[in-house]
Amino acid sequence: EVQLVESGGGLVQPGRSLRLSCAASGFTFDDYAMHWVRQAPGKGLEWVSGISWNSGSIGYADSVKGRFTISRDNAKNSLYLQMNSLRAEDTALYYCAGAYSSSWGNWFDPWGQGTLVTVSS
Amino acid sequence: QSALTQPRSVSGSPGQSVTISCTGTSSDVGGYNYVSWYQQHPGKAPKLMIYDVSKRPSGVPDRFSGSKSGNTASLTISGLQAEDEADYYCCSYAGSYTLYVFGTGTKVTVL
């Protein structure tokens, strides 16, 4: 069964850091680019960051550039998102998603169930 | 990069057809044939319904179809069913700097 399972979310104060993880199973992880997509409560989807299969290409949305760092470990079938200098507007459900591609991919499938990040004092 | 524009809501009776528009610019929707559509039921993760403008993944009913004209993409649901009631989001590749932009989302209601 194809599965993505996110973890690491929680309540954090503004300005602090958090590291999200995404464990993949049921598919060949290094055949896929991987992405983080977030959804603020009651709002729409927003692409956050993506990484190619071999970590050779990395991209970020302007809203997180310079604060978030994406990485992956193909030996562990895992994706990560290091989030620093967190702000209230980073509060969201963070999904990891795969994109079958040697570069970025043109669509997102599969998706995890998400991990909730709440930034509040 | 601004979000792609979708109608806030559309509705139809069972068996009818509804179409959701997704309007962007020549830098995203109009510039690439990389538009995808996602269905999201409340409390659930998004599900891929259409990719590369008009292709359906295995397992997605052929009631769902996609198209594009200029800077506007569209998702049509034919023969609307109760289980189609959900939020729908379009997404487009937007080039090597911005990468991806999602639509504002459309709530489909089955009357």
Interface residues (C-beta under 8 A of the other chain):
Chain A: H35 V37 G44 L45 E46 W47 G50 G59 A61 D62 Y95 W104 N106 W107 F108 D109 W111 G112 Q113 G114
Chain B: Q1 A3 Y34 S36 Y38 Q40 A45 P46 K47 L48 Y51 D52 P57 Y89 C91 Y93 S96 L99 Y100 V101 F102 G103 T104 G105
